[in-house]
Amino acid sequence: MDNEAQQYKERDRSPRPSEAGTSSVPAGSEETSDTERPEGRSRFAWAGRAAESVPGGRYTLAVLICLLFLTLFSTFVMQPFQIPSSSMERSLRIGDRVLVNKLAYRFGSEPRRGDVVVFDGTGYFGNADYIKRVVGVGGDRVVCCDQEGRLEVNGRSVDESSFLYPGDSPSSVPFDVVVPEGRLFLLGDHRGDSSDSRNHLGSPGGGMIPLDAVIGRADWIAWPADHWTRLHRPDAYARVPAAGGAHG
C-alpha cells in the first residue's frame, strides 16, 4: 500500500499545462504570432510598385522625383533668372543667372531701399519680368539731383558710386516724386541703358510698381561660376531715413 501511494505522488509531480502557464508545442514545430507581418512586406513597398509601373524602373522614378522637387523648389522657394540686358551693369552682366528668393517678402517683410528685385512689369513697364534696384518705398520722396549731382531720398544724399555703372550719372532726367504707399520706385544700376521708373512717370501707375508685382529678391549670382557672389544691400541706402524720420 505504501509503495502504491509513493508511485501516485511521483506521478502527480509532473507539470500540468494549467499549472506551468505554458502550452505544449510539438517537437520540431515553430511558434507563430497573429501580429507577425506577412513575409516581404516593407514600408518602402510602394516605391517598388511605382518603379515597376514606369519604363526604366527605379532610375526613371528617381529622376522624376528629383524633377518634381526642383519644380516645387523653383515655384515656391528659389527661382533662377537670367539677366537679359545691360541695365543692371556693373552689378549684373548680360547672361548672368541669379537666384531669386521668393520667400523674402512672403511673411510680412517688404522690399527695402537697395534691394535688387525681380518683378512682373505687366501693365507698368511691359509684358515681361524685370530686375531693378529699389530706390524708394512707400512714402519716400525721391529727388534727382542734389547740388552735387547725387540722388536724394528723404532729404539724404545717396552715394551710389560703389555700384553705379562707371561714367553714368544718377539720372540724366530730373525728377521729384513721392512714392505712393504700397509701391516701389526702381532704377537700374546702368542708368544710361535702363528703362525704369524714370521713363514711366507718365504711364499708368506713374512708373511705380505695386508690392504684389514683386516676384522676389535677387540674393545670389549663381552663374557663371567665376562671378558667383552674394548680392548685398548697399550701406548707402541703409543710412537713408524713413519718410517719418527714422532710419530705414
C-alpha positions in Angstrom: 0.0 0.0 0.0 2.8 2.4 0.9 4.5 1.6 -2.4 1.4 2.4 -4.4 1.0 5.8 -2.6 4.6 6.7 -3.3 4.2 5.9 -7.0 1.0 8.0 -7.1 2.8 11.0 -5.6 5.6 10.8 -8.1 3.2 10.7 -11.0 1.4 13.7 -9.5 4.6 15.9 -9.6 4.7 16.1 -13.4 3.8 19.6 -14.5 0.4 20.2 -16.0 -0.3 22.8 -18.7 -2.6 24.8 -16.5 -0.1 24.9 -13.7 3.0 25.7 -15.8 1.3 28.6 -17.6 2.7 27.3 -21.0 1.2 25.4 -23.9 2.8 22.3 -25.1 4.3 22.6 -28.5 5.1 19.5 -30.6 8.8 19.0 -31.1 10.2 20.4 -34.3 7.3 22.9 -34.8 7.7 26.8 -34.9 5.7 29.2 -32.9 3.8 31.9 -34.8 2.2 35.1 -33.7 -1.0 36.7 -35.0 0.8 40.1 -35.1 3.7 39.0 -37.3 3.8 40.9 -40.6 3.4 38.9 -43.8 6.8 37.9 -45.3 8.2 40.5 -47.8 6.1 43.5 -46.5 8.1 46.7 -46.3 7.4 50.3 -45.6 9.0 51.1 -49.0 7.0 48.6 -50.9 5.2 51.5 -52.7 8.5 52.6 -54.2 9.0 49.2 -55.7 5.5 49.1 -57.1 5.9 52.6 -58.6 9.2 51.7 -60.1 7.6 48.7 -61.8 5.0 50.9 -63.4 7.4 53.3 -65.2 9.8 52.5 -68.1 13.4 52.4 -66.7 12.4 51.3 -63.3 14.0 52.8 -60.2 16.3 55.0 -62.2 13.4 56.7 -64.0 11.5 57.1 -60.8 14.5 58.7 -59.1 14.8 61.2 -61.9 11.1 62.0 -61.8 11.2 62.6 -58.1 14.2 65.0 -58.5 12.4 66.9 -61.2 9.3 67.2 -59.1 11.4 68.5 -56.2 13.2 71.0 -58.4 9.9 72.2 -59.8 8.4 72.8 -56.4 11.6 74.4 -55.1 11.7 76.8 -58.1 8.0 77.6 -57.9 7.8 78.4 -54.2 11.3 79.0 -52.8 14.2 79.9 -55.1 13.9 80.6 -58.8 16.8 81.1 -61.3 16.5 84.3 -63.5 18.7 85.1 -66.5 19.8 88.7 -66.9 18.6 89.7 -70.4 20.2 93.2 -70.7 22.9 95.5 -69.5 20.5 97.7 -67.4 22.0 96.4 -64.1 25.7 96.5 -65.0 28.1 96.6 -63.4 26.4 94.6 -60.7 24.8 92.1 -63.1 26.0 91.3 -66.6 24.1 90.0 -69.6 23.8 86.2 -69.3 24.3 86.1 -65.5 21.9 83.8 -63.7 20.7 85.0 -60.4 18.8 83.1 -57.7 15.6 84.9 -56.7 14.4 84.3 -53.2 10.6 84.0 -53.5 10.1 83.8 -49.7 11.9 87.0 -48.9 8.7 89.1 -48.8 6.2 86.4 -48.0 6.0 86.6 -44.3 5.4 90.2 -43.5 8.7 91.6 -44.8 8.7 94.2 -47.6 11.4 95.3 -50.1 13.9 97.8 -48.7 15.8 100.5 -50.4 18.9 99.0 -52.1 17.4 95.5 -52.6 17.6 94.1 -56.1 14.2 92.7 -57.0 12.6 90.8 -59.9 9.1 91.9 -60.7 6.3 91.4 -63.2 6.2 94.6 -65.3 2.8 93.8 -67.0 0.8 97.0 -67.2 3.6 99.1 -65.9 6.9 98.6 -67.7 5.9 95.9 -70.3 4.7 92.3 -70.5 7.8 90.7 -69.1 9.8 90.2 -65.9 12.3 92.9 -65.0 15.1 93.2 -62.5 15.9 96.6 -60.9 17.2 98.1 -57.7 14.7 99.5 -55.1 15.4 103.3 -54.6 12.2 104.4 -52.9 9.5 102.7 -50.9 6.0 103.9 -49.9 6.1 107.4 -48.5 9.6 108.3 -49.7 10.4 111.4 -51.6 13.0 110.7 -54.3 14.7 113.6 -56.0 17.4 113.9 -58.7 19.6 115.5 -58.3 21.1 117.4 -55.4 23.7 120.2 -55.8 26.4 117.6 -56.2 24.5 115.6 -58.8 23.6 112.8 -56.4 20.3 111.0 -55.9 18.4 112.2 -52.8 15.9 110.2 -50.8 14.0 111.8 -47.9 16.5 114.6 -47.8 19.5 112.3 -47.6 22.0 112.2 -50.5 22.9 108.7 -51.6 26.4 107.8 -52.7 25.9 105.2 -55.4 29.5 105.1 -56.7 30.0 101.6 -55.4 27.5 100.0 -57.8 26.6 102.7 -60.4 27.9 101.9 -63.9 31.2 103.8 -64.5 30.7 107.1 -66.3 26.9 107.2 -65.6 25.3 110.0 -63.7 22.4 109.1 -61.2 20.0 110.4 -63.9 20.0 112.5 -67.0 16.3 113.1 -66.4 15.5 115.3 -63.4 12.6 114.2 -61.2 11.0 114.9 -57.9 8.4 112.2 -56.8 6.7 110.9 -53.7 6.2 107.2 -53.8 2.6 106.1 -53.0 2.1 103.6 -50.2 2.3 100.0 -51.4 4.5 100.9 -54.3 8.2 101.0 -55.3 10.4 103.4 -57.2 13.0 101.3 -59.1 16.2 102.2 -61.1 18.8 100.1 -63.0 22.4 100.5 -62.0 23.3 101.3 -65.6 21.3 104.5 -65.7 22.4 105.2 -69.3 20.9 101.9 -70.5 18.0 101.3 -68.3 14.3 101.7 -68.8 12.9 102.1 -65.3 10.7 104.2 -63.1 12.1 107.5 -64.5 11.0 106.5 -68.0 7.4 105.7 -67.0 6.5 108.7 -64.8 3.7 109.5 -67.2 2.5 105.9 -67.6 -0.2 104.2 -65.6 0.9 103.9 -62.0 3.5 106.7 -62.6 6.3 104.2 -63.0 5.8 102.9 -59.5 5.5 99.1 -59.2 3.0 97.6 -56.7 4.3 95.3 -54.0 2.3 92.4 -55.2 4.0 92.5 -58.6 7.4 91.7 -56.9 8.4 88.0 -57.5 11.3 88.0 -55.1 14.7 89.4 -54.1 17.8 88.5 -56.1 20.2 87.1 -53.5 22.9 85.3 -55.4 24.7 85.3 -58.7 24.9 81.6 -59.4 26.4 81.5 -62.9 28.9 81.8 -64.4 31.0 80.2 -61.7 33.7 82.9 -61.7 31.0 85.5 -61.0 29.5 83.6 -58.1 28.7 86.0 -55.3 26.0 87.2 -52.9 24.2 90.4 -53.6 24.3 92.7 -50.6 22.2 95.8 -49.8 24.5 98.8 -50.2 25.2 100.7 -47.0 24.4 104.0 -48.7 20.7 103.1 -48.8 20.8 101.6 -45.2 21.6 105.1 -43.9 18.6 106.8 -45.6 16.0 107.9 -43.1 12.4 106.7 -43.5 9.7 109.1 -44.6 8.8 109.6 -41.0 12.3 110.5 -39.9 13.5 107.1 -38.6 16.4 105.4 -40.4 15.5 102.6 -42.8 
